[in-house]
Amino acid sequence: MNNFTKYAAMLVFGWFCFGCGKIAPEQSVPVPADCQKFLDKYFEAVKSKDIAKIQEFSSHVSHVNRERMPEESIKMMGQTQGKFAVMVFQKMTDQCGDFESYSVLVAKETTVTREELEAKKMEGTGLEGNRAQIVCKARFSKKNPVQIDLHLFKETPESDYWVDAWSYQAAP
């Protein structure tokens, strides 16, 4: 085997080995436009550690709850939800580091109508509206991957989504 053949073989082998260690970029699943709009704003707030925005996204009190509560209780409920979201967010960033990127693994959107609620005898539970479950795989500076589950809700097709519940799970 001459030197040219050796170098060519080494080059091909090196190129092959270099490519083997690379992981293909994560493909995101299609996300409804209004959900994507929310995700863009939400993850921008996560990246910039905008506590006020994180709190705002999580402190909405549904129309059904607003109808049944005095104004002072509505305000307190919203503040409590927002404070809890901030507490969990701070725990996540302490544990996982700075947010880098995300991809969507699951995006399910459903609409619950008043008729469906009545059929299930769930009147008054505040479930009427659009719900979305979004599962993301996020990259952070300290821990990868981190799974973030977002349960979003909006009361009318025209309104914006807000966070009804969320959780995260970091790889050990």
C-alpha positions in Angstrom: 0.0 0.0 0.0 1.5 3.3 -1.0 1.5 6.5 1.1 -1.3 8.1 -0.9 -3.6 5.1 -0.3 -2.7 5.1 3.5 -3.5 8.9 3.8 -6.7 8.5 1.8 -7.8 5.6 4.0 -6.9 7.5 7.2 -8.8 10.5 6.0 -11.9 8.5 5.1 -11.7 6.6 8.4 -11.2 9.8 10.4 -14.1 11.5 8.6 -16.3 8.4 9.4 -15.3 8.3 13.1 -15.8 12.1 13.5 -19.3 11.8 12.1 -20.2 8.8 14.3 -19.9 10.8 17.5 -22.3 13.5 16.3 -25.9 13.3 17.4 -28.4 14.4 14.8 -30.3 17.5 15.9 -33.5 16.8 17.7 -36.5 17.2 15.4 -39.4 19.1 16.9 -42.9 17.9 16.2 -45.4 20.4 14.6 -46.8 22.8 17.1 -50.1 24.8 16.6 -49.3 28.5 15.8 -50.8 29.9 19.0 -48.9 27.4 21.1 -45.7 28.2 19.3 -46.3 31.9 19.9 -46.6 31.2 23.7 -43.5 28.9 23.7 -41.4 31.6 22.0 -42.4 34.1 24.7 -42.1 31.6 27.5 -38.6 30.2 26.6 -37.4 33.8 26.0 -38.4 34.6 29.6 -36.7 31.4 30.8 -33.5 32.2 28.8 -33.4 35.8 30.2 -34.4 34.6 33.7 -37.3 37.1 33.6 -39.0 36.3 36.9 -41.8 38.8 36.3 -42.7 37.1 33.0 -42.5 33.6 34.5 -44.8 34.8 37.3 -47.2 36.5 34.8 -47.5 33.4 32.6 -48.6 31.3 35.7 -50.7 33.7 37.7 -53.9 33.7 35.6 -57.1 32.9 37.4 -59.8 31.3 35.2 -63.1 33.0 34.4 -65.0 30.3 36.3 -62.9 30.9 39.5 -63.2 34.7 39.1 -67.0 34.4 39.0 -67.1 32.5 42.3 -64.5 34.4 44.3 -64.3 37.8 45.9 -61.8 40.2 44.3 -59.3 39.9 47.1 -59.3 36.1 46.9 -58.8 36.2 43.1 -55.7 38.5 43.6 -54.3 36.3 46.3 -54.8 33.1 44.2 -53.0 34.6 41.2 -50.1 35.8 43.4 -49.8 32.4 45.0 -49.8 30.6 41.7 -47.2 33.0 40.4 -44.9 32.7 43.4 -45.1 28.9 43.2 -44.1 29.0 39.6 -41.1 31.3 40.4 -40.0 29.1 43.2 -40.0 26.0 41.0 -38.3 28.0 38.2 -35.5 29.1 40.5 -35.1 25.5 41.8 -34.8 24.3 38.1 -32.2 26.9 37.2 -30.2 26.3 40.3 -30.1 22.6 39.6 -29.8 22.7 35.8 -28.0 25.9 35.0 -28.6 28.4 32.2 -31.2 27.6 29.6 -29.7 27.0 26.1 -32.4 25.5 23.8 -35.4 23.3 23.5 -37.2 21.0 21.1 -40.8 19.9 21.3 -41.4 16.2 21.7 -45.2 16.2 22.1 -47.8 18.8 21.3 -51.4 18.0 21.9 -54.2 20.5 21.7 -57.8 19.8 22.7 -60.9 21.9 23.1 -63.4 21.2 25.9 -66.9 22.5 25.2 -69.6 23.4 27.7 -71.6 20.5 26.2 -68.8 18.0 27.0 -68.6 19.4 30.5 -72.3 18.9 31.0 -72.2 15.4 29.6 -69.5 14.5 32.1 -71.3 16.4 34.9 -68.3 18.5 35.5 -70.1 21.9 35.3 -68.2 24.6 37.2 -64.8 23.0 37.2 -63.3 25.6 34.9 -62.2 23.2 32.2 -64.1 24.8 29.3 -61.7 26.2 26.7 -58.6 25.1 24.8 -55.9 23.0 26.5 -52.5 22.1 25.2 -50.0 19.7 26.6 -46.5 20.4 25.4 -43.5 18.2 26.3 -40.1 19.7 25.6 -36.6 18.4 25.8 -34.5 21.3 27.0 -30.8 21.8 27.1 -29.2 23.6 30.1 -25.6 24.4 31.0 -25.4 21.9 33.9 -27.8 19.1 33.1 -28.9 17.6 29.8 -31.5 16.7 28.9 -34.3 18.2 31.0 -37.9 17.3 30.2 -40.3 20.2 30.7 -44.0 19.4 30.7 -46.3 22.4 30.1 -50.0 22.3 30.5 -51.4 25.3 28.9 -55.0 26.8 28.9 -56.9 29.5 27.2 -60.6 30.2 27.7 -61.5 31.4 24.2 -59.9 30.9 20.8 -58.9 34.6 20.8 -57.2 34.7 24.2 -53.6 33.9 24.9 -52.4 30.7 26.5 -51.2 30.7 30.1 -49.6 28.0 32.2 -52.1 26.0 34.1 -49.4 23.6 35.4 -45.8 22.7 34.6 -43.1 20.4 35.8 -39.6 19.4 34.9 -37.4 16.4 35.3 -33.7 16.5 34.9 -31.6 13.5 33.9 -29.6 12.1 36.9 
